[in-house]
Amino acid sequence: MGEGLKLKKMEFIKIGKNEWCTEDARFTRDRNGESIHMAKSIEEWDSYCLNDEYCCCAYDFDDKNIKKYGLFYNVHCINQSDSIVPEGYRLSNYDDWCDLIKSLGSNVPKDKYSQSEVLIKLKSQKGWPGKIAFTNPLTGSNESGFTALPGGYLEHVMMPTIFHGKGQSVHWWTSDYATVCVSEYDKGIFTLKTAKNTARYFDLKHSAFKEGKYMRLIKL
């Protein structure tokens, strides 16, 4: 992992006005070539977050999950994304996701047994187990080429399990802290909301300060 992101292997696809990376980020060096800390335990993750240091980690702190799902990044990486994201690329923002959704059609399911057109086009054809009402599969067509995979998220609260949602959901950071996710709780739609309280990501007493999410990069 010390070699950082292999830029030549990154693939992009035009969706709406932007060229989106077709996988979640997994780079481990900033633009200056300095290593981004790779947390191997929740204690290490907490320490980096509390000391205002960049860090990333794999789901369950298991490197076997990186190839498929990418890496979680902490809020300090997002706060300084212009210095973190590899040159020639940027972290997506709320407006980028609005444009992506608008370009793919309706985000309203036709009935309670369906997923929205947007969600189907974004989700991968494999990796989403389960069915809606025991009949319709939760997989997608990936018609957009975006290949959204259910890599889950890191939510550090007072619970035994801090990693959630693998196989069911995926959460992404944006440069303006919007809520962007495919969630098992959202009844077949792609969730996109503007940030209501960005201060919670910088409040040491709030669990959001230690959250981990994925990144989707856009080519400049």
C-alpha positions in Angstrom: 0.0 0.0 0.0 3.0 2.3 0.3 3.2 2.9 -3.4 0.0 5.0 -3.4 -2.6 5.2 -6.1 -1.8 3.7 -9.4 -3.0 6.6 -11.6 -2.6 4.7 -14.9 -5.1 2.1 -13.7 -7.8 4.6 -12.8 -10.6 4.5 -15.3 -13.1 7.3 -15.9 -16.5 7.6 -17.6 -18.5 10.6 -18.7 -21.7 11.0 -16.8 -23.5 14.3 -17.2 -20.9 17.1 -17.4 -18.1 15.3 -15.5 -15.7 12.4 -16.0 -16.2 10.2 -12.9 -13.8 7.5 -11.6 -15.4 4.1 -12.0 -14.2 3.0 -8.5 -13.8 4.4 -5.0 -10.4 5.9 -4.2 -7.6 3.9 -2.7 -4.6 6.3 -2.8 -2.2 6.3 0.2 0.0 9.4 -0.6 -0.8 13.1 -0.7 0.2 15.4 -3.5 3.6 16.0 -1.9 4.3 12.2 -1.9 3.9 12.0 1.9 2.2 8.8 3.2 -1.4 9.0 4.4 -1.6 7.0 7.7 -3.1 3.5 7.2 -5.0 2.8 10.4 -4.9 -0.9 11.4 -7.1 -0.6 14.5 -9.8 1.6 15.9 -7.3 2.9 18.4 -5.0 4.1 15.6 -8.0 5.6 13.7 -9.0 7.5 16.8 -5.5 8.7 17.5 -5.1 10.1 14.0 -8.5 11.8 14.0 -7.9 13.4 17.4 -4.4 14.6 16.4 -5.7 16.3 13.2 -3.8 13.8 11.0 -4.8 12.4 7.6 -5.7 8.7 7.7 -7.4 5.9 5.8 -8.4 2.3 6.5 -9.9 -0.8 4.9 -13.3 -2.1 6.0 -12.8 -4.2 9.1 -9.2 -3.1 9.0 -8.7 -6.0 6.5 -6.6 -5.1 3.5 -8.4 -7.8 1.5 -11.4 -5.4 1.2 -9.4 -2.7 -0.5 -9.2 -4.2 -3.9 -12.9 -4.4 -4.2 -14.2 -1.5 -2.2 -11.4 1.1 -1.9 -10.5 2.9 1.3 -12.3 4.9 4.0 -10.8 8.4 4.6 -11.2 10.5 7.7 -12.6 14.0 7.8 -9.1 15.6 7.8 -8.5 14.2 4.4 -11.7 15.9 3.2 -11.0 19.2 4.9 -7.7 19.3 3.0 -8.8 17.4 -0.1 -7.0 19.9 -2.5 -3.7 18.8 -0.9 -4.7 15.1 -0.6 -6.3 14.2 -3.9 -3.8 13.3 -6.7 -3.0 16.2 -9.1 -5.3 16.3 -12.1 -8.3 15.2 -10.1 -10.7 16.5 -7.4 -13.1 15.3 -4.9 -16.7 15.5 -6.0 -19.1 18.0 -4.5 -22.9 18.2 -4.0 -23.5 19.9 -7.3 -21.6 17.2 -9.1 -23.8 14.5 -7.6 -26.9 16.6 -8.5 -25.8 16.7 -12.1 -25.0 13.0 -12.1 -28.5 12.1 -10.8 -30.2 14.5 -13.2 -28.4 12.9 -16.2 -29.5 9.4 -15.3 -33.3 9.9 -15.1 -35.8 9.5 -12.3 -34.8 8.9 -8.7 -38.4 7.9 -7.8 -39.2 4.2 -7.8 -42.3 3.3 -9.9 -43.7 1.3 -7.0 -42.7 -0.1 -3.5 -41.2 -3.2 -5.2 -38.8 -1.3 -7.4 -35.6 0.8 -7.3 -35.3 4.2 -8.9 -33.9 4.4 -12.5 -30.9 6.3 -11.1 -30.1 3.7 -8.5 -30.3 0.8 -11.0 -28.0 2.6 -13.5 -25.4 3.4 -10.8 -25.3 0.1 -9.0 -23.0 -2.8 -10.0 -24.5 -5.9 -11.5 -23.1 -8.1 -8.8 -22.5 -7.7 -5.1 -25.9 -6.4 -3.9 -27.5 -9.4 -2.2 -31.1 -9.6 -1.2 -34.4 -8.7 -2.8 -37.2 -6.2 -2.5 -40.3 -7.8 -1.0 -38.6 -11.2 -1.6 -39.1 -10.8 -5.4 -37.1 -8.1 -7.1 -33.2 -8.2 -6.9 -31.3 -5.3 -5.3 -28.5 -5.4 -8.0 -28.3 -2.8 -10.7 -27.7 -2.7 -14.4 -24.6 -0.4 -14.1 -25.7 1.2 -17.4 -23.9 4.3 -16.3 -20.6 2.5 -15.8 -20.3 4.1 -12.3 -20.1 0.7 -10.6 -21.4 1.5 -7.2 -20.5 -1.3 -4.8 -21.8 -1.9 -1.3 -18.7 -1.2 0.7 -20.5 0.1 3.8 -19.2 2.9 6.1 -17.3 3.5 9.3 -19.5 5.1 12.1 -17.6 5.4 15.3 -20.3 5.3 18.1 -20.6 3.6 21.4 -21.3 0.2 19.9 -19.3 -3.1 19.6 -19.3 -2.8 15.8 -18.0 0.3 14.1 -18.1 -0.9 10.5 -21.6 -1.2 9.0 -23.4 -2.0 5.8 -21.0 -4.0 3.7 -23.2 -5.8 1.1 -26.1 -3.4 1.8 -24.9 0.2 1.4 -22.2 2.7 0.5 -21.4 6.2 1.8 -19.3 8.8 0.1 -17.6 12.1 1.2 -18.1 15.3 -0.8 -15.9 18.3 -0.5 -18.9 20.2 1.0 -19.9 17.5 3.4 -23.2 16.6 1.7 -24.9 13.3 2.5 -24.4 11.0 -0.4 -25.2 7.3 -0.1 -27.0 4.2 -1.3 -28.7 3.0 1.9 -30.7 -0.1 2.8 -33.1 2.3 4.7 -34.0 4.6 1.8 -36.6 2.5 -0.1 -35.1 2.3 -3.5 -33.7 5.8 -4.0 -30.3 7.3 -4.3 -29.8 9.6 -1.2 -28.4 13.1 -1.8 -28.8 15.9 0.8 -27.0 19.1 1.4 -25.0 19.3 4.6 -27.1 20.6 7.5 -24.4 20.8 10.2 -20.8 20.7 9.0 -19.6 21.6 12.5 -20.4 18.1 13.8 -17.4 16.8 11.7 -15.1 19.0 13.7 -16.6 18.7 17.2 -14.4 16.3 19.3 -17.4 15.4 21.3 -19.4 14.3 18.3 -19.1 10.8 16.8 -19.2 12.3 13.3 -15.7 13.6 14.0 -14.4 10.0 13.6 -16.5 8.9 10.6 -15.0 7.1 7.6 -16.4 7.2 4.1 -15.3 6.6 0.6 -14.3 9.1 -2.1 -15.2 9.4 -5.8 -12.8 11.5 -7.8 -13.6 13.6 -10.9 -11.1 14.3 -13.6 -10.2 18.0 -14.1 
